[in-house]
Amino acid sequence: MNLEEKIEIVKNILKDKKVAIGFSGGADSTLIAYLSSKVAKDTLAITIDNHLLPSNFIENTKKVAESFGINHEIIDVNFYEKEYFLSNDSRRCYTCRNLMYSKIEQLARKRGFDFICDGNNISDLVVDRPGILVTYKKGFNTPFIEAKLTSKDIHEYLNKNNIPYSRSTTCLATRIPTDTPTTKEKISKISYCEDYIQENTGCEIVKVRNLGKFGIIEVDNLDEILKNNKFNEINDELKKQGFKKVALNLSEIDDDEYISIDYHDNSFSYQLPFTINLENTQELLEKEIISKTDHGIKIENLIINENGLINGYDLEDYESALDSFMNLLPKLRRNI
């Protein structure tokens, strides 16, 4: 299935509906808002301001929504008042999305929008993002998953059609290691440092990991950091902000996520970065199950292992193997 065919699937899903979208102005929600503005009966973009977002985040969402001619509402939810979120345990991403999606759902229903969706795509299901469980729990629609669109597909369509979007929309709290408290002071330091790097380089994506005395810089363009001794200037500025040591991650941030499998001899294997909740997964696969053990489930052409390893067998070619894997992904329920 080519990109245009996938986009047509999304348009048909949205067509003539009253669509409410959890909207960040990033690639995924921008594309779904754009397509909805073309085919839906009405579109409402809903943005959460949780006080933990990159600079210009809210202004960018306003500009994008206005350019599409769609309704846009912003809900203020001060996460600094949510003690259980600030504790920053391993469930933080789940907790965050649960808070935000509850507010989005409440407003969408109040405004009479019965089709609530987000921009989750199929490649989100092979990375460690437990917030997807909230999407499932709330019953939010996921047109991009249904159409099997990856992040790479979405970026390609946006760029080809000159649709502007922000590449920096992730919550700043993700820069702080789990099980260490999130504070205003830490978030302010991260925000200042990321803004400084962006303003003094050509990097579009900048993340500064706050590990206490240590700051780790991650960017999408290493050349911009290394040329003309910019790193020395950045190093000095970040040390002024309180970091004792500053390091540069030599792996560039690549947001063009896609899915490929290790296919050979009519079989494949794929190790997911999380374990599978077999009990919850079985409920969704009940009619497809051939056999099951304490550690795995077997369905036609696929074996789902509790440790996150997916094995495919008796698959005719690479494309059919990849299609089977993608069909399975939305039916998996992970552990946190």
Secondary structure, 3 states (H helix, E strand, C coil): CCHHHHHHHHHHHHCCCEEEEECCCEHHHHHHHHHHHHHCCEEEEEEEECCCCCCCHHHHHHHHHHHHCCEEEEEECCHHHCHHHHCCCCCHHHHHHHHHHHHHHHHHHHCCCCEEECCCCHHHHHCCCCCHHHHHHHCCECHHHHCCCCHHHHHHHHHHCCCCCECCCCCHHHHCCCCCCCCHHHHHHHHHHHHHHHHHCCCCCEEEEEECCEEEEEECCHHHHHHHHHHHHHHHHHHHCCCCEEEECCCCCCCCCCCCCEEECCEEEEECCCCECHHHHHHHHHHHEEEEECCEEEECCEEEECCCEEEECCCCCHHHHHHHHHHHHHHCCECC
